[in-house]
Amino acid sequence: MTSKSIAVFGAGPGLGQAVAHRYAREGHEVVLVGRRREPLERLAGDLAAASEPVHVITADLADTGATPRLAEQIRAQVGNIDALYYAPTPDTGFVSAAKLTPQRAQDFMPLIFYTVVALVQEFLPHMLEQGDGAILTAQGGSTVHGLPNLSGPSPAQAAQRNYLQALHAEVADKGVYVGMLYVGAIIENSAFHAQITTAGGTGRSWGPIVDPGYLADLLWNMHNTKQPPEASYPEAMLNR
């Protein structure tokens, strides 16, 4: 039987790596996509014990115009993918909403919104043709609720959420699952977790810390059951 495949766009040290490990354990052939080859190769080495091959592709996901070429590179490795996970992290972080300029807001759009739309255009037709597939994302809690001093990427993430909610409504009855996870906690081992702990804190002042493996299990279960379309950690965050 042909193995299933997933492309992990933004295979960073926190949740992205945990998702790659989770799907590798389930027998998926994994494509790791990110800007820097060295950490991707290290992750690929860690995944080498899995039964299916692991592939590394370097790409700047903020370059939306390069998406067709990236899609062809993925197809050359595994064919059309059965699932994609999209959660790259911007280079620049949060800014006060009062200080957010139109240009800075625009700067976040290619990485967070435009490229995921372009990837859906590339891979959704095959998913619809086979009547199966998954489009998965993970974003921070400020995607759901506007929070003071946490603007910047958040409006672009909210645009992504709106788009994926509409996409879910259109394709759910055609066998394609669109799943969105919102995390209102510090993801252990993530770049942000490393940043605040290096600065001398434990991260607790920013909120709870969550094991990325737990979140990866949550995403896998959402995909496997094809419900719900949206989930959050902590669970009550969507109900506020």
N, C-alpha and C positions, 0 to 999 in steps of 0.2 A: 504494500500500500504506500502511495506517495505521502511523504511527511508534509505536515502543514508548516507554514512559515510566518514569521513576524518580523517587521522592521521596527527597530527601536530608534526613534529620532530624538536625540538628546540623551545618550546613554551615560549620564553623569554618575558621580560617585554615590548618590543617594538612591532615589526611587528608580531612576532609569536602569541602573545596574541590577536592582532587585527584580524589576520586571523581566529583564533578560534572563536572569537565573530561574525565575518562576516558569517562564515559557520553555526554557531549555529542559527543565525537569519534566515538563509535559510532552516532550518529544518534538517540539517545534524547531525547525531550522531558523536560526537567528541571524539577522542582519543588523549590525551596530553602525549607526550613523552619527557622526559628530565632527567637530572642527579639528581636533588634535588626534593624530594617529597613535601616539604612544600609550595614552590611557586606554584607548579602544583595544589595542593589541594586548595590553595586560588583562583586560576583562575577557577578551577572547581566549586567552590562555587559561584563565580561571574556569571558563565554561567548557574547556576541551574535554573534560570527562563526560560531558553529556553525549547522548547517543547520536545526535545530529550535528552537522557541520555548523560552524560559526563564521560569518563573513564580516569584514571591516571595510567601510567606505567613509572617506573623509569628505565633508561638504560643509559649506557655509549656508546654513538654513535661512539666514537673513537675505540671501540672494534668491529671491523668488523666481527670477527669470531662468535660473539654472535647474529648476525642478524637473523639466522633461529629461534632461541629461541624467540627473540623479536617478529618476525612475528607470531609465534604460540600464543604468549600472546595476540597479537592484534586480531587474528582470534577467540580466545576464548571469546573475549568481543563483537566483532561486525561482525565476519565473514571476508570475503575478503573485503578490503576497496575499495571505489569507487574513492577516491582521496588521494594523499599524498602531503604534503607541507614539504620541507626539507630545513632548514636554521639554523643549529646549529652554535654557535659562539665558535671559538677556545679559549682556556685559555690564550694562548700567542698571542701577537699582531704583528703589522707590524715591519719590520726590513729593513734596507737599503739593496738594491740588492747587493751592493759591499761587504756587510758583511754576506750575506746569505750563509750558509754552506750546503753541500749535506744532512747532517743529519737533520738539522733543516727543510730543505725543505721536506724531507721524513716524518718528524713528523706531518706535516699538512695533509698528503695524506689520512690516514684512515678516519678521521672525515669528511673531505670536499669532498673526491672523492670516496674512496673504498666503504664506507657504503651506499652511494646513489646508486652505481652500484648493491650492494647486495640487497638492498630493491627493486629495479626495478626487479631483478630476482625473487624475492618472489611474487610480486603483479602484475607485468605486464601480466603474462599468463591469469589470470582471467579477467583483463580488456580487453584483446584481445578477449577472449572467449565471453564476453558479448557485445563487440563492443562499449564500452564506458568506460571512465575513464580519470583521469587527474594526471599528475606528475608536480608539481609546485615547483619552487625554487626562492630564492631571494638572491642576492649577491651584494657586493659593486661595485662602479664604477671602481676600479682598476682591476676588472676581465676583463673589456673590454679594458682598456687603461693602460699600464704600467706607473706608476707614481713614481717620486722620493721619496725614503724613505717609500714606501708603498708596499714593497715586503714581502715575508714570506708566508702568506696564499694565496696571489694573484695568484701565479703560479698553485697551486692546484685548485683554483677556475676556472682558465682558462681551466684547464684540464676537470673539470666538465662541463664547458660550451661547449667545443668541443664534449664531449660525448653526451650531451643532444641535441645539434644541430643534430648530426647524428641520435639519437633515434627519434627525431621529424620527420626527413625525412623518417624514416622507418615505423612509426606507425600512422602518421596523417591520412592516407587514410583508416585506419582500425578502426577509431572512437576514438582513444586514443589521448588526447591533452597533449603535453609537452609545458609548459609555463615557461619562464625565465624572471625574473624582475631584473634590475640592478639599484641600487640606488646610485646616486652621491650626497648625502645629509646626514645630521645627522638626524636619526630617533628619533623623540621625545619620551621620556621615555625609550629609549633603554639603555643598560648597558653603551655603549660608551657615550651617551648623559649625563648620570648621572656622569660619570667619569670626563668629561671636565667641567661640571657645578660645580661640587664639588671643582674642582681645581681653581675656581674663574672666569671662563669665561662663556659666554652665548652660545658658540658653533658657533657663527657667523664667527669667523676667520677661521673655518674649512669648511665653506660653508653654504648653506641654511639649514634650519631646516624644516622637513616635518612631517605632522601628520600621524602616522601609520595607522589610519583608512582610510585615503585617499589611501594609498598604498594597503591596504587590499581590498578596493572597486575595485581598478584597477586589482588586481589579480582575483577577483571574476568575473569581466566583461570579462577578457581574457579567463577564464575557460568557462564561460557561452556561449560565442560566438565562442570559440575555435580559436581565432585569436587576435593578431598576436602571433607567437611563442616567440618573444622577444619584450620586452618593457623596457623603462628606465624612470627614473625621475632624473633630468630634461629630457624632451622628446628628446631634441636635442643630448643627450649624445651619442647615438648609431650612429649618423650621422657625428661625428667629424672625 
